[in-house]
Amino acid sequence: MDVSKTKSSFYRRLYVAYLIDSEIASSVPALTEVTGMPRRTAQDTIAALADLDIVCEFEQLDGARNHAGGYRIRDWGAIDRQWIERNLARIKRVLEYP
């Protein structure tokens, strides 16, 4: 499937935000495990969520050290989470994720 870099980047951001919000994968190691994407790609994608006005914040676990915790979506901005749910199979197919 031939997909533009812009579209694949957009879909990757939507999918990562969905995984975080659904608590399927709320950490970088969990994202790499679920998607197979490299660690750096996961980190960069989380950082890029702000470009879509998706507010994603890291929550440190109480009493934890070394950045133990997970990410949380605080605000979806203009993104419709239900659209992502309805199109999840297509998003995963375009990104070639399991």
N, C-alpha and C positions, 0 to 999 in steps of 0.2 A: 504494500500500500504506500503510495507516494503522498506524503503529507508535508506541508510547509513547516519550517522551523517555528514560525509564529504560532501556528495552530497547535503543534505538539507542545510547545512551551506553555501555552494557555491551558490546554487540557491537563498537562502535568500539574500545574498550579491548582486547578480545580480539584483534581483527584487527591492531591496531598492534603488540601484543606478539608476535603470530605473525609479522608481517613483519620485525620486529627480530630475533627468534630464528632465523628462516630465512635471515637475511642478505640478504633481498630489498630491504629498505630499513632501514638502521640509522642514518640521520641525518634531521633535520627536512626538509632539501631533498629527500631521496630519498622520504620519506613523502608529501610534497605532490605530487611527480611521479607516484608510483604510484597514489595514491588520488584526487588532485584536491582534497583538503581544504585549507583555508587554513592558512598557516603557524602562526598562533596556535592553531588547533584541534589541530594536530599537537603543538605544544609542551604545551598543556594536557592532552592525552590521555596523553602520556608521563608527565607529572607525576602524573596521576590513577591510574596503574597501581598505585601503592603502596596505594591504597584497596582494591584487590583482593588485597593481599599478594603482588603480583608485584614481585620485586626487579629493577629495571632501573637499570643504572649506565652512565655515560658513560666511555668509554675514550679518553683522549687518545693520539694517535699519537706515538710516540717522536720527539722533536726537532721536533714540529710546533708551530705557533703558531696563535693565534686560534681555539682550541677545535676544531682539526681532529681528527677521530676519528669514533667512532660509538657507539651505544648497544648494550648487551648485556643479555640477560635472564639473571640469575644464579639465580633461583628462581621457579618458577611458583606457589608457595603451594598453595592448594586447587584451582587451575584445572587442568583436564585438557587438555593441549595436543593430544592425539589427538582429543578431541571437536571442537576447533576445526578440525582437518584434515578430519574427517569431515563437518563442517557448513559448510565454507568457502563453497560456492556459495550457501547460504541466507544466511549472514552478509553476503556481498557484495551479494546481491539486496536484503536489508532496508536496507542502508546506501546502496544505489544507487551502488556503486563498480564501476569496470571490472574 
